[in-house]
Each structure stands twice: as structure tokens, then as C-alpha cells.
Amino acid sequence: MSAPRESVPLHTGAAAALRAATASGSTSTADTVTRALARAREVKAGRDGLNIFVSLDGEYLDEHAETATEQLADTEPGLLLGVPVAIKDNIATLHHPTTCGSRILADYVSPYAATVVGKLCDAGAVPFGKTNMDEFAMGSSTENSAYGPTRNPVAPDRVPGGSSGGSAAAVAAGIVPVALGSETGGSVRQPASFCGVVGVKPTYGRVSRFGLVAFASSLDHVGVFGARVDDAARGLRVIAGHDPLDSTSANVAVGEYHLAHARPVKGMVVGRPREYFPDSLDPAVRARCDAAFEHLRELGMQVRDVSLPHTALAIPVYYIVAPAEASSNLARFDGARYGLRVAGAGLTGMYEATRSQGFGAEVTRRIMLGTYVLSAGYYDAYYRKAQRVRTLIAADFSRVFHAGVDVLFTPTTPTPAFKLGAISDPYEMYLSDIFTVTANLAGIPAMSQPIGRVGGLPIGGQLMAAHFEEMKLFSVAYALERALGAGASS
Ligand code: GLN
């Protein structure tokens, strides 16, 4: 007779519970995958379908789940045993296509899987479908996808944020407890804030980028979404670590992030950078942050006012460096090597036809901007100057952390999720990353966690720490999540 089946919820901190239930045999990976698929179909149906997945092959997943369970029967249970993990569609997987939300890669199936996907499988997780995203991760709303926009599960007339909107929504909709996203300027933290879930971007070099389709290589990171802090901690623990296949991967010991809940936070110093709390900040967002600071004080942390004076330059610097790197990285999509090819007059005609039909408006804008700032005569005026200011932004953080600040706390986004179609001016859209791009420019770890609601919509609080201090982030995040209790989502 088979063991009684236990129905572990797929949301609210489910990764640990799913692992335990799978290891004890009280639930099976196949059951979990079936339930996750049922939930994914449920939110897809109807006029207000959330459009979370670009590809999700149920038959394949059923088979894969069985194999995962069989293979792992006799071994020590991995940290994500039996946990379905959704994957952003710019991370290479073997079975499902990797489209980057672009027409130019429609139906493109990678011949190899990303290192992070291999690590998930080794830990017993099931890679669960590919999630929708802004084309080539350029955007803040997931409206720039060639496969249509994703809707926010909390408020379906609103965007989920971006560019990893599909992954954030997959977690927020209770389909999977963990999802992978990518970050170049906030694409995990901003959608986490909008959807009321946890999102973490590690230190640059902490997680392999092998198999992550490049947008802006010096700013790109793989990040993790979790329903709760613990889900994100387990996800990051599994995918972190040195990888010889990525030349920027760091050989630095990985912490047991999921054990950070037991670390005391009393006596730690939390910095409140004044540039992240301008007079113009929405008073309701400020109030939620003030309440969080109050909890941190009650936990015995010392709150210190600090200044990061070059913060205001982060958006202009980012929108020079990121398009410059993107224009070079995206040159490889030429109709000859990958995906779409559209015939034209001669070789140049084929390039032109393929690229103008394959790329959407935002990607085209970035390529033009990037090509311009790298061109002879403008390189020094724009690109080199931006790199210099980037160094100053990084130095602001180093100075504060050297002066004894353990973590910084700020709002993740200046507002909660906006309505679909509400922002048509690209520059206004760029400003939704105003509090997140700094961590990518400096390469420091940062995360967003729910700290309450503003006008009924979730809003995130952001923690940032010095390079490779992810343990500090998680210690504080676990403690704050406990202190906020139900207040995190109300
Ligand atoms: N929204 C920012 C952009 O459009 C950041 C994107 C990202 O982090 N991938 O570039």
C-alpha cells in the first residue's frame, strides 16, 4: 500500500516542507508537479489569464519528476528535493526553448543547460517551465515581451514588474515556491516588490552566469525569488558557488544561507541612506519603511543615518553602461547563428531584415543608444565618463560598509505596481529602478522582501550588504520577516 499523501502548500515557505515531505515519502515529486501544473493552468485560463509561462510542457515534466524521484531515492536529500522551480526564459535549459521573450529566438532550444539549472537538478529540484520576461531583460514591467505582457497575480490589471515578471508572478500565484530570475539593474528585486514576494540578487561573481543569455555582462546576475525568505535562501544556497565555465565567477566559500535564521542580529548596524528617502517619496512608502526600521530597532539593531552622495547619478550611468554592453552582446543575433533568419538582399540585407523584424522597440532603442555611446568621438564623453562615475558609486558603498554599517535598508521601489499600459515614456519607466540599479553598478548583494501594503498593493523593503556578505542579508531578512509577521502582507 502506498504511504498516505500529504498536500504541502506550494506557497508560504513551502520549499523546506516539500523537501521534508518528499524525503519521508509522504508526498511524491510527481504529485507536487501535478499540483503545480494544475495551478499554472488555473491562472492561465480566462480573459484575465496571467500569461506567466512562455513554455511549460506538462508531459515532459511528469516524466522528469518520476526520474528525479527514482534517482534520489537512495541518496541524501538535496536542499530542494521535490521542489518545482520556475526558470526565467533567458536561462538556458535543455528541453524547453530559451526565447529571452524575443521573436528573434522563437523556438530556439539551447544545446546545453546553464550551470544554475544543473545545480538545481543536483539538489533534487524540478526545473518547472520557462517564465515570461521583458525582451532580453530590458524593461521594468514585462510588457516588452514578444509573447504578450504578464499580469500581476495580486492585482491582474497591474504589471508584475520586470524584467523577471513571469518568475515573480509564478511564485506570487502559488504555482512554485522558488523561481530563478536575472538582474542587470533590479529585475528580480523590483518585481519581487510589486508581487509581494522575496527576491535576492547575490554579489557579482557569487553565482555562475554560464548559460544566462548576456544583456550587460558587467551588470548581469542570476537571482532567486522565494515565497518567503527561507525559500530564497535555499534557492541561492543551491545555485551559488565557483564555476570554471564563467571567468567572472568568484572562488569564495558559500554560506549556509538557510541557517541564517538562527544568527543573532542584536548589535548589528543598519544604515538609512538619506538619498533613498527624498522629500518626494510617497508618504505611504516612507511609513512602511519607518515601521520596518522600528522593528529592526526593537530587534536590537542600531539605525544610523548615512549618505551615498552619488546615488542620483546611478540611472544616467546605468543607461549608458548597460546599452553599451548590450549593443555588443546582441550583435551575435544576426540571422546566421541563432533562431530567426529573414531573407534580404545579400548578407547585409539578411542582417537588416532579421534584426529589424526580430527585435522589438525597446531592444532596438538600447542597441542604438549603446552603439552611439561607444562610437568614436563619443566614447570618452559618455562611456568612459560613465565608468568613472560608476567607480564613485561603488566607493560610496565601500566607505559606508567600512565605517561599520552591516546592512543598508531602503524602499525597493518608489511606488507599488502600476497599471498595464500606464507608462509609455521610456524614461519614466527607467525611473522605477532608481533604488535598485546602484547595487548592480557596485556588484554588492541586495534583496527585497515584503514590508506591507500601500493602497492595497504590496511594497518591498530592500537590504544591501558589502560584497559576499549574503549571510548578513539573510540574518536580517529572516528576523524582519518574523517581526513583521502578517504585517508583511497587509
Ligand atoms: N529595468 C532595467 C532595464 O530595463 C533593469 C533590467 C534588468 O535588471 N534586467 O534595463
Residues whose N, C-alpha, C, O or C-beta is under 5 A from the ligand:
A	BS01	LIG	A137 M138 G139 S140 G162 S163 S182 E183 T184 G185 G186 S187 D433
